[in-house]
Amino acid sequence: MSVPELERDKPVAPAPSSPASKDSSPPRSFRPLILRLHFYAGILVAPFLVIAAVSGGLYALAPSVEQLVYRDYLHVDSTGPDLPMSEQVRAAQQVRPDLAVAAVRPATEPGQTTQVLFTDPGLGESERLAVFVDPATAQSKGELVVYGSSGALPMRTWISQLHRHLHLGEPGRIYSELAASWLWVIALGGVYLWVQRYRTIRARNAEAARLWTLDRSSRGRNRTLSWHGVVGIWIAAGLVFLSATGLTWSRYAGENVGELRSALSWTTPKIDKTLDSAPNTGAAASGGHDGHGAGHTPTSDPGILDSNVGELDTVLDVARRSGVTGAVEATVPADAGTAFTVTQTRQPWQFSTDSIAVDGATGTVTDVSRFADWPLAAKLTSWGIALHMGLLFGLLNQLILAALAVALLAVIVRGYVLWWRRRPTRGTARAVGRPPARGTWRRIHPVAAVTGVACAVLVGWFVPLLGVSLLAFLLVDVAAGAVGRTRAG
């Protein structure tokens, strides 16, 4: 049997005995509209998705790769007990006496280095200078710029910024937000079309229907279509997840997401670091994809800073006894009225990040946060961020994200091949495939059409770049239709 193609939009004539034969109007269906939207969105937005997929796949693998690239900074061969943290920090201060200490990330196991983080006014937003210290000898192993709350090293930072804004700054973020805004629309639209196609074929020949598996008996364009649909439906859930989590970090839709979370009390509580306030049950703010807020303002009083460094051992000991263990970052306060904070950093297979605020002078705990006390939405946000970044499940997480990126590229490439093979071969000057037939709105019930428009306006308001680009698509489509009618006349 010849398998019908996904892009075909030619209505099937009803049988003579069918009641539909008495009505010449086209059947009521959303399929032609979704088909046309899927076609135009795929053609025009796919280049942005290609960039996002390539850079995102590289970023997913970067945490493991940087362990090899920067091994001389991150690992040491010396053995023996760790020196006091204050001694390690002072060794780093001898390397960079011109900078103020912002935080410290102690080594968590033998063979690792301690990272002493400095505030450098010459660096960019969310960037700090890290001096890597051998915890057994207090010898410096070198210095590198780290980025954000994840402590990304230069290679991963470069890939992250490519993925985020193409190294173009804020204007470049439009590309990534546009890609994230349309990714879920294209994915869900493709699922709808593929399922509808499957149901149509199954009604005619159940043995020929393929939903989750490739039709190996098909050839040519139909085989390309089978690959495009099957791989697309397998990765659809992952694409929707990446789109949703990516939008939380976007410029315009991200603001709306933040306002919605605040209105529903879904925000991550912040720990109170002021020493003159009563303890509360707040939680430490979780750093996002770009790690904003990870910087530190240096103190103008070197005496206070030196005293704070000397209190690090007490603070870390209090944190350990309070259950804030493992890989942590201890921030050094810039003034006498601010407490130390010790926060667990994101690590593979770690599903909670507790935090504690400690008065370094007395060792008194002034605030404790427990991940278990966070609102469910805040927990899901934290897990979603870690999963999107390839950190939640370690190497397994990274390999799955890389495979998802490769699969998305394959779907996009095969989509363009379908478009190319749809082109006329004779009788016209058209060089590419024609779009699906016009007049899709006439095939929808008026009530459904009004409802669809209302939903599109609402979604377009909440995800502005989606709304603006959709409006641009419609205007271009209307103009193209008017030109076509003029030429036909």
C-alpha positions as CSV (number, residue, x, y, z in Angstrom):
1,M,0.0,0.0,0.0
2,S,1.2,3.5,-0.8
3,V,1.6,5.3,2.6
4,P,0.0,8.8,2.5
5,E,2.4,11.6,3.1
6,L,2.2,13.9,6.2
7,E,2.1,17.1,4.2
8,R,-0.7,16.0,1.9
9,D,-3.8,18.1,2.6
10,K,-6.0,16.9,-0.1
11,P,-9.5,16.0,1.3
12,V,-10.7,12.5,0.6
13,A,-14.0,12.4,-1.3
14,P,-16.8,10.7,0.7
15,A,-18.4,7.5,-0.4
16,P,-21.7,7.9,-2.3
17,S,-23.6,6.3,0.5
18,S,-22.0,8.5,3.1
19,P,-24.1,11.3,4.6
20,A,-21.2,13.6,4.0
21,S,-21.9,13.4,0.3
22,K,-24.8,15.7,0.7
23,D,-22.6,18.4,2.1
24,S,-19.9,19.8,-0.2
25,S,-18.2,21.8,2.7
26,P,-14.8,20.6,3.8
27,P,-14.6,18.4,6.9
28,R,-14.2,20.1,10.3
29,S,-10.7,19.5,11.5
30,F,-7.7,21.2,13.2
31,R,-5.3,19.1,11.2
32,P,-4.9,21.4,8.1
33,L,-4.3,24.4,10.4
34,I,-1.8,22.6,12.6
35,L,-0.2,21.2,9.5
36,R,0.3,24.6,8.0
37,L,1.6,26.0,11.3
38,H,4.0,23.1,11.7
39,F,5.3,23.6,8.2
40,Y,6.0,27.3,8.5
41,A,7.3,27.2,12.0
42,G,9.6,24.3,11.1
43,I,11.0,26.0,8.0
44,L,11.6,29.4,9.6
45,V,12.5,28.5,13.2
46,A,14.6,25.4,12.6
47,P,17.8,27.3,12.0
48,F,17.6,28.7,15.5
49,L,16.9,25.2,16.8
50,V,19.9,23.9,15.1
51,I,22.2,26.4,16.9
52,A,20.5,25.7,20.2
53,A,20.8,21.9,19.7
54,V,24.4,21.9,18.8
55,S,25.5,24.3,21.6
56,G,23.2,22.6,24.1
57,G,24.6,19.2,23.2
58,L,28.1,20.5,23.7
59,Y,27.1,22.2,27.0
60,A,25.6,19.0,28.3
61,L,28.9,17.1,27.9
62,A,31.0,20.0,29.2
63,P,31.0,19.2,32.9
64,S,32.7,15.8,32.2
65,V,35.0,17.1,29.5
66,E,36.3,20.0,31.7
67,Q,37.4,17.5,34.3
68,L,39.9,16.3,31.7
69,V,40.8,19.6,30.2
70,Y,41.5,21.3,33.5
71,R,42.7,18.2,35.4
72,D,45.9,20.0,36.5
73,Y,43.8,22.6,38.3
74,L,41.2,20.3,39.7
75,H,43.3,17.3,40.9
76,V,46.5,16.8,42.8
77,D,48.7,13.8,43.6
78,S,49.8,14.7,47.0
79,T,48.5,12.9,50.1
80,G,48.1,13.7,53.7
81,P,45.6,15.4,56.0
82,D,44.0,18.7,54.8
83,L,45.4,21.9,56.3
84,P,43.1,24.3,58.1
85,M,40.8,26.1,55.6
86,S,42.1,29.5,56.9
87,E,45.6,28.5,56.0
88,Q,44.6,27.4,52.5
89,V,42.8,30.7,51.9
90,R,45.7,32.7,53.1
91,A,48.0,30.8,50.7
92,A,45.6,31.8,47.9
93,Q,45.6,35.4,49.1
94,Q,49.4,35.4,48.7
95,V,48.8,34.6,45.0
96,R,46.2,37.4,44.6
97,P,46.7,39.9,47.4
98,D,45.0,42.6,45.2
99,L,41.6,40.9,45.4
100,A,39.0,40.3,48.1
101,V,37.9,36.8,49.0
102,A,34.3,36.1,48.0
103,A,33.9,32.4,48.8
104,V,35.6,29.1,49.2
105,R,34.7,25.6,47.8
106,P,36.6,23.1,50.0
107,A,37.9,19.8,48.5
108,T,35.5,17.0,49.2
109,E,37.7,14.0,48.8
110,P,41.5,13.2,48.5
111,G,43.0,14.2,45.2
112,Q,40.8,17.3,44.7
113,T,41.8,20.9,45.0
114,T,40.2,23.7,47.1
115,Q,38.8,26.6,45.1
116,V,39.3,30.0,46.7
117,L,37.0,32.5,44.9
118,F,37.9,36.2,44.6
119,T,35.9,39.1,43.5
120,D,37.6,40.8,40.5
121,P,36.1,44.1,39.3
122,G,37.6,43.5,35.9
123,L,35.5,40.4,35.2
124,G,32.0,40.2,33.8
125,E,28.7,39.6,35.6
126,S,28.6,36.4,37.7
127,E,32.3,35.8,37.1
128,R,34.8,35.2,39.8
129,L,38.5,34.4,39.9
130,A,39.4,31.0,41.4
131,V,42.8,30.1,42.8
132,F,43.1,26.3,43.1
133,V,45.0,25.2,46.2
134,D,46.4,21.8,47.2
135,P,44.6,21.2,50.5
136,A,47.5,19.0,51.8
137,T,50.4,21.5,51.0
138,A,48.6,24.8,50.5
139,Q,50.4,25.2,47.2
140,S,48.7,27.0,44.4
141,K,47.9,25.0,41.3
142,G,46.9,28.0,39.2
143,E,44.0,30.3,38.7
144,L,41.0,30.4,36.3
145,V,37.9,32.4,35.9
146,V,34.7,30.6,37.0
147,Y,31.2,31.5,36.1
148,G,27.9,31.3,38.0
149,S,26.7,29.2,40.8
150,S,27.7,26.0,39.0
151,G,31.4,27.1,39.0
152,A,31.8,26.6,35.3
153,L,35.4,26.8,34.0
154,P,36.3,28.8,30.9
155,M,35.5,26.1,28.3
156,R,32.1,25.4,29.7
157,T,31.4,29.1,30.2
158,W,32.2,29.8,26.5
159,I,29.8,27.1,25.4
160,S,27.2,28.2,27.9
161,Q,27.3,31.8,26.6
162,L,27.1,30.5,23.0
163,H,24.0,28.5,23.9
164,R,22.5,31.4,25.8
165,H,23.2,34.4,23.6
166,L,25.7,33.6,20.8
167,H,28.2,35.8,22.6
168,L,26.2,38.8,21.6
169,G,25.0,39.9,25.0
170,E,21.4,40.7,25.8
171,P,20.4,41.2,22.1
172,G,21.6,37.6,21.4
173,R,19.2,36.2,23.9
174,I,16.4,36.8,21.5
175,Y,17.6,33.8,19.4
176,S,17.5,31.3,22.3
177,E,14.1,32.6,23.5
178,L,12.6,32.4,20.1
179,A,13.9,28.8,19.8
180,A,12.5,27.8,23.2
181,S,9.2,29.6,22.5
182,W,8.5,27.6,19.4
183,L,10.1,24.2,20.3
184,W,7.2,23.0,22.3
185,V,4.7,24.2,19.6
186,I,6.5,22.4,16.9
187,A,7.0,19.2,19.0
188,L,3.3,19.0,20.1
189,G,2.1,19.9,16.6
190,G,4.2,17.1,15.1
191,V,2.9,14.6,17.6
192,Y,-0.7,15.5,16.8
193,L,-0.1,15.2,13.0
194,W,1.8,11.9,13.4
195,V,-0.9,10.4,15.6
196,Q,-3.6,11.5,13.2
197,R,-1.7,10.0,10.3
198,Y,-1.3,6.7,12.2
199,R,-5.1,6.6,12.9
200,T,-5.9,7.2,9.3
201,I,-3.6,4.5,8.0
202,R,-4.7,2.0,10.7
203,A,-8.4,2.5,9.7
204,R,-7.4,1.4,6.2
205,N,-4.8,-1.2,6.9
206,A,-3.9,-2.0,10.5
207,E,-0.8,-3.9,9.5
208,A,0.7,-1.0,7.7
209,A,0.2,1.5,10.6
210,R,3.4,2.5,12.4
211,L,3.4,4.9,15.4
212,W,6.5,4.1,17.4
213,T,8.6,2.1,14.9
214,L,10.2,2.8,11.6
215,D,8.4,1.6,8.5
216,R,11.4,-0.3,6.9
217,S,9.3,-1.3,3.9
218,S,8.9,2.3,2.7
219,R,11.2,3.9,0.2
220,G,12.2,7.4,-0.9
221,R,10.2,10.3,0.6
222,N,7.9,8.0,2.6
223,R,10.9,6.5,4.4
224,T,12.3,10.0,5.2
225,L,8.8,10.9,6.5
226,S,8.8,7.7,8.7
227,W,12.1,8.6,10.2
228,H,11.0,12.2,10.8
229,G,7.8,11.2,12.5
230,V,9.0,8.2,14.6
231,V,12.1,10.0,15.9
232,G,10.1,13.1,16.6
233,I,7.5,11.3,18.6
234,W,10.1,9.5,20.7
235,I,11.8,12.8,21.7
236,A,8.7,15.0,21.9
237,A,8.5,14.8,25.7
238,G,12.2,15.8,26.1
239,L,11.8,18.7,23.7
240,V,8.8,20.0,25.6
241,F,10.8,19.8,28.9
242,L,13.8,21.6,27.4
243,S,11.4,24.3,26.0
244,A,9.7,24.8,29.4
245,T,12.8,24.9,31.5
246,G,14.6,27.1,28.9
247,L,11.8,29.7,29.0
248,T,12.3,30.1,32.7
249,W,15.7,31.7,32.0
250,S,14.5,33.8,29.0
251,R,14.3,37.5,28.9
252,Y,10.6,38.2,28.3
253,A,8.8,35.0,29.0
254,G,11.0,34.4,32.0
255,E,9.7,37.6,33.6
256,N,6.2,36.4,33.2
257,V,7.1,33.0,34.7
258,G,8.7,34.7,37.6
259,E,5.6,36.9,38.3
260,L,3.4,33.8,38.0
261,R,5.6,31.9,40.5
262,S,5.5,34.9,42.9
263,A,1.7,35.2,42.7
264,L,1.3,31.5,43.4
265,S,4.0,31.5,46.2
266,W,6.1,29.1,44.2
267,T,9.4,31.1,44.6
268,T,12.4,29.7,46.3
269,P,12.8,31.3,49.8
270,K,16.0,33.1,50.5
271,I,18.1,32.6,53.6
272,D,18.5,35.6,56.0
273,K,22.2,36.5,56.3
274,T,21.8,39.6,58.5
275,L,23.1,39.0,62.0
276,D,20.7,41.3,63.8
277,S,17.5,39.4,62.6
278,A,15.7,36.5,64.2
279,P,16.2,33.1,62.7
280,N,13.6,31.9,60.2
281,T,12.9,28.9,58.2
282,G,13.7,30.3,54.8
283,A,15.8,28.4,52.2
284,A,18.8,29.5,50.2
285,A,18.1,30.9,46.8
286,S,19.0,28.5,44.0
287,G,21.3,29.7,41.3
288,G,19.8,29.5,37.8
289,H,21.3,28.5,34.5
290,D,23.3,31.6,34.2
291,G,24.2,31.8,37.9
292,H,23.4,35.5,38.4
293,G,23.8,36.6,42.0
294,A,26.9,34.5,42.6
295,G,29.2,37.5,42.8
296,H,30.4,39.2,46.0
297,T,31.0,42.8,47.0
298,P,34.5,43.3,48.6
299,T,34.8,45.0,51.9
300,S,36.7,48.2,52.3
301,D,38.2,47.1,55.7
302,P,41.0,44.6,55.3
303,G,40.9,43.9,59.0
304,I,37.3,42.6,58.9
305,L,38.2,40.5,55.9
306,D,41.2,38.9,57.5
307,S,39.2,38.2,60.6
308,N,36.5,36.6,58.6
309,V,38.9,34.3,56.8
310,G,40.2,33.1,60.2
311,E,36.7,32.1,61.1
312,L,36.2,29.8,58.1
313,D,37.2,26.7,60.0
314,T,34.7,27.3,62.7
315,V,31.9,28.0,60.2
316,L,32.5,24.9,58.1
317,D,32.7,22.8,61.3
318,V,29.3,24.1,62.4
319,A,27.8,23.5,59.0
320,R,29.0,19.9,59.0
321,R,27.6,19.3,62.5
322,S,24.3,20.7,61.2
323,G,24.1,18.3,58.3
324,V,25.2,20.7,55.5
325,T,27.9,18.3,54.2
326,G,29.5,17.2,51.0
327,A,30.4,19.7,48.2
328,V,29.6,23.1,49.6
329,E,30.4,26.8,48.9
330,A,31.0,29.0,51.9
331,T,30.6,32.7,51.3
332,V,32.7,35.2,53.2
333,P,30.8,38.2,54.4
334,A,32.0,41.7,53.4
335,D,31.0,43.4,56.6
336,A,30.5,42.7,60.3
337,G,26.7,42.7,60.1
338,T,26.5,39.7,57.7
339,A,26.7,36.0,58.5
340,F,28.7,33.4,56.6
341,T,26.5,31.1,54.5
342,V,27.4,27.6,53.6
343,T,25.3,26.1,50.8
344,Q,25.4,22.6,49.2
345,T,26.3,22.9,45.5
346,R,24.6,20.9,42.8
347,Q,26.2,17.5,42.4
348,P,25.2,14.3,40.5
349,W,22.5,12.3,42.1
350,Q,22.0,14.9,44.9
351,F,18.4,15.9,45.0
352,S,18.5,18.5,47.9
353,T,20.6,21.5,48.6
354,D,20.5,22.6,52.2
355,S,22.0,25.8,53.5
356,I,23.0,27.4,56.7
357,A,23.9,30.9,58.0
358,V,26.5,31.2,60.8
359,D,27.8,34.0,62.9
360,G,31.6,33.5,62.4
361,A,32.5,35.3,65.6
362,T,30.5,33.1,67.9
363,G,29.7,30.0,65.8
364,T,26.0,30.6,66.3
365,V,23.6,29.3,63.7
366,T,21.4,32.3,62.7
367,D,19.3,30.6,60.0
368,V,18.9,27.1,58.6
369,S,17.3,26.1,55.4
370,R,16.2,22.6,54.4
371,F,15.3,21.6,50.9
372,A,12.5,19.5,52.4
373,D,10.8,22.7,53.5
374,W,10.8,24.2,50.0
375,P,7.4,24.5,48.1
376,L,7.0,21.7,45.7
377,A,7.2,24.1,42.7
378,A,10.5,25.4,44.0
379,K,11.8,21.8,44.3
380,L,10.7,21.0,40.8
381,T,12.3,24.1,39.5
382,S,15.6,23.2,41.1
383,W,15.5,19.7,39.7
384,G,14.5,20.9,36.3
385,I,17.4,23.4,36.2
386,A,19.9,20.6,37.2
387,L,18.4,18.2,34.7
388,H,18.5,20.8,31.9
389,M,22.2,21.5,32.7
390,G,23.2,17.9,32.7
391,L,24.0,17.8,36.4
392,L,21.2,15.9,38.2
393,F,22.2,12.4,37.1
394,G,25.8,13.0,36.2
395,L,27.2,11.4,33.1
396,L,24.0,9.5,32.3
397,N,22.1,12.9,32.3
398,Q,24.7,14.4,30.0
399,L,24.7,11.5,27.5
400,I,20.8,11.6,27.3
401,L,20.9,15.3,26.6
402,A,23.5,14.9,24.0
403,A,21.5,12.1,22.3
404,L,18.4,14.3,22.4
405,A,20.3,17.0,20.7
406,V,21.5,14.6,18.0
407,A,18.0,13.3,17.5
408,L,16.6,16.8,17.2
409,L,19.2,17.6,14.5
410,A,18.2,14.4,12.6
411,V,14.5,15.4,12.8
412,I,15.3,18.9,11.5
413,V,17.5,17.7,8.6
414,R,14.9,15.1,7.5
415,G,12.2,17.8,7.8
416,Y,14.1,20.0,5.3
417,V,14.7,16.9,3.1
418,L,10.9,16.4,3.0
419,W,10.4,20.0,2.0
420,W,13.0,19.7,-0.8
421,R,11.5,16.5,-2.1
422,R,8.1,18.2,-2.2
423,R,9.3,20.6,-4.9
424,P,7.8,20.3,-8.4
425,T,10.1,18.7,-10.9
426,R,8.4,20.1,-14.1
427,G,5.9,22.7,-15.2
428,T,6.8,25.4,-12.7
429,A,9.7,27.6,-11.7
430,R,9.2,26.9,-8.0
431,A,12.5,25.7,-6.6
432,V,11.3,24.4,-3.2
433,G,8.3,22.5,-1.9
434,R,4.9,24.1,-1.8
435,P,3.3,24.8,1.6
436,P,0.1,23.0,2.6
437,A,-3.1,24.3,1.1
438,R,-4.6,27.6,2.2
439,G,-8.1,28.1,3.7
440,T,-7.4,26.1,6.9
441,W,-9.6,28.3,9.1
442,R,-12.6,27.4,7.0
443,R,-12.2,23.8,8.0
444,I,-12.7,24.6,11.7
445,H,-16.0,25.0,13.5
446,P,-16.5,28.7,14.3
447,V,-16.7,28.1,18.1
448,A,-13.4,26.1,18.0
449,A,-11.9,28.8,15.8
450,V,-12.8,31.6,18.3
451,T,-11.5,29.4,21.2
452,G,-8.3,28.8,19.3
453,V,-7.7,32.5,18.7
454,A,-8.3,33.3,22.3
455,C,-5.8,30.6,23.4
456,A,-3.3,31.9,20.9
457,V,-3.6,35.4,22.2
458,L,-3.2,34.3,25.8
459,V,-0.2,32.2,25.1
460,G,1.3,34.9,22.9
461,W,0.9,37.4,25.8
462,F,2.6,35.0,28.2
463,V,5.4,34.0,25.7
464,P,5.9,37.3,23.9
465,L,8.4,36.2,21.2
466,L,6.0,33.4,20.3
467,G,3.1,35.8,19.9
468,V,5.1,38.4,17.9
469,S,6.6,35.9,15.6
470,L,3.2,34.1,15.1
471,L,1.6,37.5,14.2
472,A,4.5,38.0,11.7
473,F,3.8,34.6,10.2
474,L,0.1,35.5,9.8
475,L,0.9,38.8,8.1
476,V,3.4,37.3,5.7
477,D,0.9,34.5,4.9
478,V,-1.9,37.0,4.3
479,A,0.3,39.1,2.1
480,A,1.5,36.0,0.1
481,G,-2.2,35.0,-0.4
482,A,-3.1,38.4,-1.7
483,V,-0.2,38.4,-4.1
484,G,-1.2,34.9,-5.3
485,R,-4.8,36.0,-5.9
486,T,-3.6,39.1,-7.8
487,R,-1.4,37.1,-10.1
488,A,-4.2,34.5,-10.6
489,G,-6.5,37.3,-11.6
